[in-house]
Amino acid sequence: MGRKQKRKNRIKNENCPKLDLHGLTYEQARVRTEDFVLEKQYNLPVDIITGNSDRMKEVVKQVLNYYGFNFIEGDFYNRGYIKVIS
């Protein structure tokens, strides 16, 4: 992937709605994730910032699986988020 394509992808992702779960309890994160994805379900993709907590990622994935959303866990450079794609 060339430099221009990487820049396009980065710009495209900057406009993506985001939910940051840093500082929340697991229960608060579950509720906020549920509210966020249901509110934004017609405006995908969205990013859910989990940080590197495996437990937080599991809480988010449980919500996404329950509602049937498809998602990708982070990328090579940043594993601290989950992108909801459909």
Biopython code that builds the backbone (N, CA, C, O; Angstrom):
import numpy as np
from Bio.PDB.StructureBuilder import StructureBuilder

atoms = [
    (1, "MET", "N", (0.844, -1.165, 0.000)),
    (1, "MET", "CA", (0.000, 0.000, 0.000)),
    (1, "MET", "C", (0.893, 1.233, 0.000)),
    (1, "MET", "O", (1.817, 1.337, 0.808)),
    (2, "GLY", "N", (0.620, 2.162, -0.901)),
    (2, "GLY", "CA", (1.436, 3.355, -1.026)),
    (2, "GLY", "C", (1.114, 4.409, 0.023)),
    (2, "GLY", "O", (0.142, 4.296, 0.770)),
    (3, "ARG", "N", (1.945, 5.421, 0.057)),
    (3, "ARG", "CA", (1.800, 6.503, 1.036)),
    (3, "ARG", "C", (0.465, 7.231, 0.878)),
    (3, "ARG", "O", (-0.185, 7.557, 1.872)),
    (4, "LYS", "N", (0.054, 7.485, -0.365)),
    (4, "LYS", "CA", (-1.213, 8.187, -0.597)),
    (4, "LYS", "C", (-2.400, 7.362, -0.102)),
    (4, "LYS", "O", (-3.332, 7.907, 0.490)),
    (5, "GLN", "N", (-2.367, 6.056, -0.341)),
    (5, "GLN", "CA", (-3.460, 5.191, 0.103)),
    (5, "GLN", "C", (-3.530, 5.138, 1.629)),
    (5, "GLN", "O", (-4.620, 5.165, 2.200)),
    (6, "LYS", "N", (-2.373, 5.064, 2.292)),
    (6, "LYS", "CA", (-2.355, 5.065, 3.759)),
    (6, "LYS", "C", (-2.951, 6.356, 4.296)),
    (6, "LYS", "O", (-3.713, 6.342, 5.262)),
    (7, "ARG", "N", (-2.603, 7.468, 3.668)),
    (7, "ARG", "CA", (-3.134, 8.762, 4.109)),
    (7, "ARG", "C", (-4.643, 8.810, 3.916)),
    (7, "ARG", "O", (-5.356, 9.302, 4.790)),
    (8, "LYS", "N", (-5.146, 8.309, 2.788)),
    (8, "LYS", "CA", (-6.588, 8.275, 2.538)),
    (8, "LYS", "C", (-7.288, 7.444, 3.612)),
    (8, "LYS", "O", (-8.328, 7.848, 4.132)),
    (9, "ASN", "N", (-6.720, 6.290, 3.941)),
    (9, "ASN", "CA", (-7.314, 5.431, 4.957)),
    (9, "ASN", "C", (-7.327, 6.129, 6.314)),
    (9, "ASN", "O", (-8.320, 6.053, 7.037)),
    (10, "ARG", "N", (-6.245, 6.803, 6.663)),
    (10, "ARG", "CA", (-6.162, 7.496, 7.946)),
    (10, "ARG", "C", (-7.194, 8.610, 8.005)),
    (10, "ARG", "O", (-7.875, 8.766, 9.018)),
    (11, "ILE", "N", (-7.320, 9.386, 6.937)),
    (11, "ILE", "CA", (-8.303, 10.464, 6.893)),
    (11, "ILE", "C", (-9.708, 9.889, 6.988)),
    (11, "ILE", "O", (-10.552, 10.415, 7.714)),
    (12, "LYS", "N", (-9.952, 8.830, 6.269)),
    (12, "LYS", "CA", (-11.256, 8.181, 6.291)),
    (12, "LYS", "C", (-11.602, 7.727, 7.708)),
    (12, "LYS", "O", (-12.744, 7.884, 8.138)),
    (13, "ASN", "N", (-10.643, 7.172, 8.435)),
    (13, "ASN", "CA", (-10.871, 6.695, 9.790)),
    (13, "ASN", "C", (-11.061, 7.832, 10.778)),
    (13, "ASN", "O", (-11.743, 7.648, 11.786)),
    (14, "GLU", "N", (-10.483, 9.003, 10.528)),
    (14, "GLU", "CA", (-10.632, 10.125, 11.443)),
    (14, "GLU", "C", (-12.078, 10.588, 11.504)),
    (14, "GLU", "O", (-12.506, 11.127, 12.525)),
    (15, "ASN", "N", (-12.835, 10.390, 10.440)),
    (15, "ASN", "CA", (-14.238, 10.803, 10.403)),
    (15, "ASN", "C", (-15.166, 9.751, 11.000)),
    (15, "ASN", "O", (-16.366, 9.989, 11.136)),
    (16, "CYS", "N", (-14.638, 8.627, 11.345)),
    (16, "CYS", "CA", (-15.403, 7.516, 11.879)),
    (16, "CYS", "C", (-15.842, 7.843, 13.315)),
    (16, "CYS", "O", (-14.996, 8.218, 14.127)),
    (17, "PRO", "N", (-17.139, 7.712, 13.657)),
    (17, "PRO", "CA", (-17.560, 7.940, 15.040)),
    (17, "PRO", "C", (-16.804, 7.013, 15.994)),
    (17, "PRO", "O", (-16.528, 5.860, 15.666)),
    (18, "LYS", "N", (-16.473, 7.534, 17.180)),
    (18, "LYS", "CA", (-15.669, 6.778, 18.140)),
    (18, "LYS", "C", (-16.316, 6.786, 19.512)),
    (18, "LYS", "O", (-16.963, 7.758, 19.900)),
    (19, "LEU", "N", (-16.137, 5.708, 20.235)),
    (19, "LEU", "CA", (-16.532, 5.604, 21.634)),
    (19, "LEU", "C", (-15.288, 5.209, 22.410)),
    (19, "LEU", "O", (-14.687, 4.170, 22.137)),
    (20, "ASP", "N", (-14.896, 6.035, 23.379)),
    (20, "ASP", "CA", (-13.707, 5.769, 24.188)),
    (20, "ASP", "C", (-14.147, 5.219, 25.541)),
    (20, "ASP", "O", (-14.859, 5.894, 26.285)),
    (21, "LEU", "N", (-13.725, 4.000, 25.860)),
    (21, "LEU", "CA", (-14.135, 3.336, 27.089)),
    (21, "LEU", "C", (-13.116, 3.472, 28.217)),
    (21, "LEU", "O", (-13.305, 2.895, 29.288)),
    (22, "HIS", "N", (-12.049, 4.219, 27.998)),
    (22, "HIS", "CA", (-11.048, 4.405, 29.051)),
    (22, "HIS", "C", (-11.700, 4.980, 30.304)),
    (22, "HIS", "O", (-12.497, 5.915, 30.221)),
    (23, "GLY", "N", (-11.363, 4.424, 31.456)),
    (23, "GLY", "CA", (-11.838, 4.934, 32.730)),
    (23, "GLY", "C", (-13.195, 4.430, 33.170)),
    (23, "GLY", "O", (-13.657, 4.786, 34.254)),
    (24, "LEU", "N", (-13.848, 3.609, 32.357)),
    (24, "LEU", "CA", (-15.162, 3.092, 32.716)),
    (24, "LEU", "C", (-15.045, 1.713, 33.358)),
    (24, "LEU", "O", (-14.095, 0.974, 33.100)),
    (25, "THR", "N", (-16.021, 1.377, 34.194)),
    (25, "THR", "CA", (-16.093, 0.011, 34.711)),
    (25, "THR", "C", (-16.573, -0.889, 33.577)),
    (25, "THR", "O", (-17.039, -0.399, 32.548)),
    (26, "TYR", "N", (-16.463, -2.186, 33.761)),
    (26, "TYR", "CA", (-16.908, -3.114, 32.722)),
    (26, "TYR", "C", (-18.413, -2.996, 32.495)),
    (26, "TYR", "O", (-18.870, -3.084, 31.356)),
    (27, "GLU", "N", (-19.180, -2.800, 33.550)),
    (27, "GLU", "CA", (-20.626, -2.653, 33.406)),
    (27, "GLU", "C", (-20.971, -1.355, 32.680)),
    (27, "GLU", "O", (-21.841, -1.343, 31.810)),
    (28, "GLN", "N", (-20.294, -0.262, 33.033)),
    (28, "GLN", "CA", (-20.522, 1.003, 32.322)),
    (28, "GLN", "C", (-20.155, 0.858, 30.849)),
    (28, "GLN", "O", (-20.859, 1.370, 29.978)),
    (29, "ALA", "N", (-19.064, 0.166, 30.572)),
    (29, "ALA", "CA", (-18.624, -0.044, 29.193)),
    (29, "ALA", "C", (-19.643, -0.865, 28.416)),
    (29, "ALA", "O", (-19.912, -0.581, 27.249)),
    (30, "ARG", "N", (-20.205, -1.874, 29.055)),
    (30, "ARG", "CA", (-21.220, -2.700, 28.391)),
    (30, "ARG", "C", (-22.423, -1.853, 27.991)),
    (30, "ARG", "O", (-22.897, -1.936, 26.858)),
    (31, "VAL", "N", (-22.915, -1.041, 28.921)),
    (31, "VAL", "CA", (-24.092, -0.210, 28.666)),
    (31, "VAL", "C", (-23.797, 0.837, 27.590)),
    (31, "VAL", "O", (-24.599, 1.029, 26.676)),
    (32, "ARG", "N", (-22.663, 1.506, 27.695)),
    (32, "ARG", "CA", (-22.312, 2.545, 26.710)),
    (32, "ARG", "C", (-22.098, 1.952, 25.323)),
    (32, "ARG", "O", (-22.494, 2.543, 24.319)),
    (33, "THR", "N", (-21.464, 0.771, 25.273)),
    (33, "THR", "CA", (-21.250, 0.115, 23.978)),
    (33, "THR", "C", (-22.576, -0.229, 23.335)),
    (33, "THR", "O", (-22.787, 0.026, 22.149)),
    (34, "GLU", "N", (-23.465, -0.804, 24.117)),
    (34, "GLU", "CA", (-24.790, -1.167, 23.602)),
    (34, "GLU", "C", (-25.517, 0.065, 23.064)),
    (34, "GLU", "O", (-26.033, 0.043, 21.946)),
    (35, "ASP", "N", (-25.560, 1.131, 23.850)),
    (35, "ASP", "CA", (-26.236, 2.361, 23.416)),
    (35, "ASP", "C", (-25.599, 2.932, 22.154)),
    (35, "ASP", "O", (-26.298, 3.338, 21.226)),
    (36, "PHE", "N", (-24.265, 2.959, 22.124)),
    (36, "PHE", "CA", (-23.527, 3.545, 21.007)),
    (36, "PHE", "C", (-23.762, 2.781, 19.708)),
    (36, "PHE", "O", (-24.081, 3.393, 18.688)),
    (37, "VAL", "N", (-23.613, 1.474, 19.723)),
    (37, "VAL", "CA", (-23.742, 0.725, 18.464)),
    (37, "VAL", "C", (-25.183, 0.706, 17.967)),
    (37, "VAL", "O", (-25.418, 0.702, 16.759)),
    (38, "LEU", "N", (-26.146, 0.695, 18.876)),
    (38, "LEU", "CA", (-27.543, 0.733, 18.430)),
    (38, "LEU", "C", (-27.892, 2.102, 17.862)),
    (38, "LEU", "O", (-28.667, 2.199, 16.911)),
    (39, "GLU", "N", (-27.330, 3.159, 18.435)),
    (39, "GLU", "CA", (-27.557, 4.503, 17.920)),
    (39, "GLU", "C", (-26.886, 4.706, 16.558)),
    (39, "GLU", "O", (-27.437, 5.378, 15.685)),
    (40, "LYS", "N", (-25.691, 4.122, 16.379)),
    (40, "LYS", "CA", (-24.904, 4.340, 15.167)),
    (40, "LYS", "C", (-25.029, 3.207, 14.138)),
    (40, "LYS", "O", (-24.283, 3.187, 13.159)),
    (41, "GLN", "N", (-25.945, 2.279, 14.341)),
    (41, "GLN", "CA", (-25.989, 1.099, 13.481)),
    (41, "GLN", "C", (-26.214, 1.414, 12.002)),
    (41, "GLN", "O", (-25.880, 0.597, 11.144)),
    (42, "TYR", "N", (-26.774, 2.579, 11.693)),
    (42, "TYR", "CA", (-26.965, 2.957, 10.289)),
    (42, "TYR", "C", (-25.876, 3.908, 9.806)),
    (42, "TYR", "O", (-25.953, 4.448, 8.702)),
    (43, "ASN", "N", (-24.859, 4.108, 10.648)),
    (43, "ASN", "CA", (-23.755, 5.017, 10.315)),
    (43, "ASN", "C", (-22.417, 4.307, 10.565)),
    (43, "ASN", "O", (-21.506, 4.876, 11.166)),
    (44, "LEU", "N", (-22.314, 3.077, 10.103)),
    (44, "LEU", "CA", (-21.091, 2.293, 10.302)),
    (44, "LEU", "C", (-20.111, 2.589, 9.176)),
    (44, "LEU", "O", (-20.539, 2.950, 8.080)),
    (45, "PRO", "N", (-18.817, 2.447, 9.410)),
    (45, "PRO", "CA", (-18.167, 1.828, 10.559)),
    (45, "PRO", "C", (-18.015, 2.817, 11.718)),
    (45, "PRO", "O", (-18.061, 4.034, 11.538)),
    (46, "VAL", "N", (-17.831, 2.247, 12.912)),
    (46, "VAL", "CA", (-17.513, 3.015, 14.116)),
    (46, "VAL", "C", (-16.348, 2.335, 14.819)),
    (46, "VAL", "O", (-16.113, 1.139, 14.642)),
    (47, "ASP", "N", (-15.620, 3.110, 15.619)),
    (47, "ASP", "CA", (-14.516, 2.571, 16.411)),
    (47, "ASP", "C", (-14.885, 2.612, 17.884)),
    (47, "ASP", "O", (-15.440, 3.596, 18.373)),
    (48, "ILE", "N", (-14.571, 1.535, 18.578)),
    (48, "ILE", "CA", (-14.733, 1.487, 20.023)),
    (48, "ILE", "C", (-13.342, 1.323, 20.612)),
    (48, "ILE", "O", (-12.685, 0.302, 20.406)),
    (49, "ILE", "N", (-12.902, 2.331, 21.341)),
    (49, "ILE", "CA", (-11.550, 2.335, 21.899)),
    (49, "ILE", "C", (-11.589, 1.626, 23.244)),
    (49, "ILE", "O", (-12.225, 2.092, 24.190)),
    (50, "THR", "N", (-10.899, 0.492, 23.313)),
    (50, "THR", "CA", (-10.927, -0.351, 24.503)),
    (50, "THR", "C", (-9.647, -0.250, 25.314)),
    (50, "THR", "O", (-9.635, -0.631, 26.485)),
    (51, "GLY", "N", (-8.581, 0.248, 24.730)),
    (51, "GLY", "CA", (-7.280, 0.136, 25.362)),
    (51, "GLY", "C", (-6.807, -1.306, 25.203)),
    (51, "GLY", "O", (-7.354, -2.055, 24.394)),
    (52, "ASN", "N", (-5.810, -1.688, 25.961)),
    (52, "ASN", "CA", (-5.237, -3.028, 25.806)),
    (52, "ASN", "C", (-5.816, -4.061, 26.762)),
    (52, "ASN", "O", (-5.296, -5.174, 26.848)),
    (53, "SER", "N", (-6.875, -3.721, 27.477)),
    (53, "SER", "CA", (-7.491, -4.636, 28.431)),
    (53, "SER", "C", (-8.222, -5.764, 27.701)),
    (53, "SER", "O", (-9.185, -5.521, 26.973)),
    (54, "ASP", "N", (-7.762, -6.981, 27.901)),
    (54, "ASP", "CA", (-8.431, -8.131, 27.283)),
    (54, "ASP", "C", (-9.857, -8.273, 27.791)),
    (54, "ASP", "O", (-10.755, -8.637, 27.032)),
    (55, "ARG", "N", (-10.070, -7.986, 29.073)),
    (55, "ARG", "CA", (-11.417, -8.098, 29.653)),
    (55, "ARG", "C", (-12.359, -7.072, 29.019)),
    (55, "ARG", "O", (-13.512, -7.389, 28.726)),
    (56, "MET", "N", (-11.877, -5.847, 28.807)),
    (56, "MET", "CA", (-12.711, -4.808, 28.190)),
    (56, "MET", "C", (-13.072, -5.208, 26.763)),
    (56, "MET", "O", (-14.207, -5.011, 26.329)),
    (57, "LYS", "N", (-12.119, -5.765, 26.041)),
    (57, "LYS", "CA", (-12.392, -6.224, 24.678)),
    (57, "LYS", "C", (-13.453, -7.319, 24.684)),
    (57, "LYS", "O", (-14.319, -7.345, 23.809)),
    (58, "GLU", "N", (-13.395, -8.218, 25.656)),
    (58, "GLU", "CA", (-14.388, -9.296, 25.759)),
    (58, "GLU", "C", (-15.774, -8.740, 26.029)),
    (58, "GLU", "O", (-16.753, -9.212, 25.451)),
    (59, "VAL", "N", (-15.873, -7.739, 26.905)),
    (59, "VAL", "CA", (-17.164, -7.111, 27.202)),
    (59, "VAL", "C", (-17.763, -6.532, 25.923)),
    (59, "VAL", "O", (-18.942, -6.738, 25.636)),
    (60, "VAL", "N", (-16.950, -5.809, 25.158)),
    (60, "VAL", "CA", (-17.416, -5.195, 23.910)),
    (60, "VAL", "C", (-17.820, -6.275, 22.902)),
    (60, "VAL", "O", (-18.873, -6.173, 22.273)),
    (61, "LYS", "N", (-16.998, -7.291, 22.750)),
    (61, "LYS", "CA", (-17.302, -8.357, 21.778)),
    (61, "LYS", "C", (-18.580, -9.104, 22.146)),
    (61, "LYS", "O", (-19.322, -9.525, 21.259)),
    (62, "GLN", "N", (-18.848, -9.275, 23.434)),
    (62, "GLN", "CA", (-20.093, -9.931, 23.853)),
    (62, "GLN", "C", (-21.306, -9.129, 23.396)),
    (62, "GLN", "O", (-22.280, -9.695, 22.900)),
    (63, "VAL", "N", (-21.243, -7.811, 23.564)),
    (63, "VAL", "CA", (-22.343, -6.948, 23.124)),
    (63, "VAL", "C", (-22.509, -7.029, 21.609)),
    (63, "VAL", "O", (-23.622, -7.188, 21.108)),
    (64, "LEU", "N", (-21.398, -6.920, 20.886)),
    (64, "LEU", "CA", (-21.461, -6.938, 19.420)),
    (64, "LEU", "C", (-21.981, -8.271, 18.901)),
    (64, "LEU", "O", (-22.790, -8.304, 17.975)),
    (65, "ASN", "N", (-21.530, -9.350, 19.482)),
    (65, "ASN", "CA", (-22.021, -10.672, 19.071)),
    (65, "ASN", "C", (-23.504, -10.845, 19.390)),
    (65, "ASN", "O", (-24.242, -11.434, 18.600)),
    (66, "TYR", "N", (-23.940, -10.342, 20.529)),
    (66, "TYR", "CA", (-25.343, -10.458, 20.930)),
    (66, "TYR", "C", (-26.255, -9.811, 19.889)),
    (66, "TYR", "O", (-27.305, -10.357, 19.552)),
    (67, "TYR", "N", (-25.851, -8.649, 19.385)),
    (67, "TYR", "CA", (-26.666, -7.928, 18.408)),
    (67, "TYR", "C", (-26.324, -8.283, 16.960)),
    (67, "TYR", "O", (-26.925, -7.732, 16.038)),
    (68, "GLY", "N", (-25.386, -9.175, 16.748)),
    (68, "GLY", "CA", (-25.068, -9.647, 15.402)),
    (68, "GLY", "C", (-24.218, -8.705, 14.563)),
    (68, "GLY", "O", (-24.262, -8.768, 13.335)),
    (69, "PHE", "N", (-23.449, -7.838, 15.201)),
    (69, "PHE", "CA", (-22.577, -6.936, 14.456)),
    (69, "PHE", "C", (-21.294, -7.661, 14.045)),
    (69, "PHE", "O", (-20.809, -8.534, 14.765)),
    (70, "ASN", "N", (-20.755, -7.296, 12.894)),
    (70, "ASN", "CA", (-19.450, -7.785, 12.449)),
    (70, "ASN", "C", (-18.405, -6.752, 12.837)),
    (70, "ASN", "O", (-18.659, -5.549, 12.776)),
    (71, "PHE", "N", (-17.233, -7.222, 13.234)),
    (71, "PHE", "CA", (-16.216, -6.306, 13.721)),
    (71, "PHE", "C", (-14.830, -6.852, 13.451)),
    (71, "PHE", "O", (-14.647, -8.036, 13.170)),
    (72, "ILE", "N", (-13.851, -5.950, 13.545)),
    (72, "ILE", "CA", (-12.434, -6.278, 13.385)),
    (72, "ILE", "C", (-11.726, -5.770, 14.630)),
    (72, "ILE", "O", (-11.975, -4.654, 15.088)),
    (73, "GLU", "N", (-10.846, -6.595, 15.170)),
    (73, "GLU", "CA", (-10.097, -6.202, 16.358)),
    (73, "GLU", "C", (-8.800, -5.509, 15.982)),
    (73, "GLU", "O", (-7.862, -6.161, 15.524)),
    (74, "GLY", "N", (-8.732, -4.195, 16.168)),
    (74, "GLY", "CA", (-7.507, -3.435, 15.978)),
    (74, "GLY", "C", (-6.811, -3.664, 14.648)),
    (74, "GLY", "O", (-7.389, -4.196, 13.700)),
    (75, "ASP", "N", (-5.562, -3.250, 14.605)),
    (75, "ASP", "CA", (-4.742, -3.478, 13.429)),
    (75, "ASP", "C", (-3.313, -3.732, 13.889)),
    (75, "ASP", "O", (-3.048, -3.815, 15.088)),
    (76, "PHE", "N", (-2.411, -3.854, 12.954)),
    (76, "PHE", "CA", (-1.027, -4.197, 13.271)),
    (76, "PHE", "C", (-0.377, -3.180, 14.201)),
    (76, "PHE", "O", (0.421, -3.548, 15.062)),
    (77, "TYR", "N", (-0.710, -1.908, 14.033)),
    (77, "TYR", "CA", (-0.068, -0.847, 14.794)),
    (77, "TYR", "C", (-0.792, -0.488, 16.086)),
    (77, "TYR", "O", (-0.177, 0.018, 17.025)),
    (78, "ASN", "N", (-2.082, -0.746, 16.136)),
    (78, "ASN", "CA", (-2.873, -0.366, 17.305)),
    (78, "ASN", "C", (-3.902, -1.453, 17.587)),
    (78, "ASN", "O", (-4.863, -1.609, 16.834)),
    (79, "ARG", "N", (-3.708, -2.192, 18.650)),
    (79, "ARG", "CA", (-4.619, -3.281, 18.979)),
    (79, "ARG", "C", (-5.633, -2.875, 20.037)),
    (79, "ARG", "O", (-6.383, -3.718, 20.528)),
    (80, "GLY", "N", (-5.667, -1.589, 20.398)),
    (80, "GLY", "CA", (-6.511, -1.121, 21.477)),
    (80, "GLY", "C", (-7.872, -0.604, 21.054)),
    (80, "GLY", "O", (-8.450, 0.247, 21.730)),
    (81, "TYR", "N", (-8.390, -1.109, 19.944)),
    (81, "TYR", "CA", (-9.732, -0.694, 19.528)),
    (81, "TYR", "C", (-10.409, -1.821, 18.763)),
    (81, "TYR", "O", (-9.763, -2.772, 18.322)),
    (82, "ILE", "N", (-11.706, -1.695, 18.617)),
    (82, "ILE", "CA", (-12.500, -2.636, 17.818)),
    (82, "ILE", "C", (-13.293, -1.788, 16.830)),
    (82, "ILE", "O", (-13.970, -0.836, 17.220)),
    (83, "LYS", "N", (-13.207, -2.138, 15.552)),
    (83, "LYS", "CA", (-13.951, -1.433, 14.506)),
    (83, "LYS", "C", (-15.192, -2.257, 14.157)),
    (83, "LYS", "O", (-15.088, -3.409, 13.736)),
    (84, "VAL", "N", (-16.349, -1.658, 14.336)),
    (84, "VAL", "CA", (-17.626, -2.290, 13.984)),
    (84, "VAL", "C", (-17.886, -1.959, 12.527)),
    (84, "VAL", "O", (-17.969, -0.789, 12.156)),
    (85, "ILE", "N", (-18.016, -2.999, 11.693)),
    (85, "ILE", "CA", (-18.109, -2.748, 10.249)),
    (85, "ILE", "C", (-19.494, -2.997, 9.659)),
    (85, "ILE", "O", (-19.823, -2.419, 8.623)),
    (86, "SER", "N", (-20.296, -3.823, 10.274)),
    (86, "SER", "CA", (-21.659, -4.033, 9.762)),
    (86, "SER", "C", (-22.495, -4.765, 10.777)),
    (86, "SER", "O", (-23.670, -5.034, 10.530)),
]
sb = StructureBuilder()
sb.init_structure("model")
sb.init_model(0)
sb.init_chain("A")
sb.init_seg("    ")
for serial, (resi, resn, name, xyz) in enumerate(atoms, 1):
    if name == "N":
        sb.init_residue(resn, " ", resi, " ")
    sb.init_atom(name, np.array(xyz, "f"), 0.0, 1.0, " ", f" {name:<3s}", serial, name[0])
structure = sb.get_structure()
